[in-house]
Structure formats: structure tokens, C-alpha cells
């Protein structure tokens, strides 16, 4: 069975909304991902 994919970003925490700068309503830039 494949391992689950875990994607994290230092720009926002688990359960918190994605900052506006990283959405189409903001600058629409890509957040750093790990």
C-alpha cells in the first residue's frame, strides 16, 4: 500500500486558512512547499 502524501508549507499551519497572497484573490504566487 502506498504511503500517504504529506505536503507542508512554512507559510501557513495545519488547519489554518491559506494566506490571501497565495490565492487568486491576492498575488496568486506559489507558497514554498516541502
C-alpha positions in Angstrom: 0.0 0.0 0.0 1.4 3.4 -0.9 2.4 5.8 1.8 0.2 8.9 2.2 1.5 12.1 0.7 2.3 14.8 3.3 2.6 18.4 2.0 3.6 21.2 4.3 4.5 24.9 4.0 6.2 27.2 6.4 3.8 30.0 5.3 0.7 28.5 7.0 -0.1 25.9 9.6 -2.3 22.8 9.5 -5.9 23.8 9.8 -5.3 27.5 9.1 -6.5 29.3 6.0 -4.2 29.8 3.1 -2.9 33.4 3.2 -4.6 35.6 0.6 -1.2 36.3 -1.2 -1.2 32.6 -2.3 -4.7 32.7 -3.8 -6.3 34.1 -6.9 -7.6 37.0 -4.8 -4.1 38.0 -3.9 -0.8 37.9 -5.7 -1.5 34.3 -6.8 2.0 33.3 -6.1 3.1 29.7 -5.1 3.9 29.1 -1.5 7.1 27.3 -0.6 6.3 23.6 -0.2 8.0 20.7 1.5 
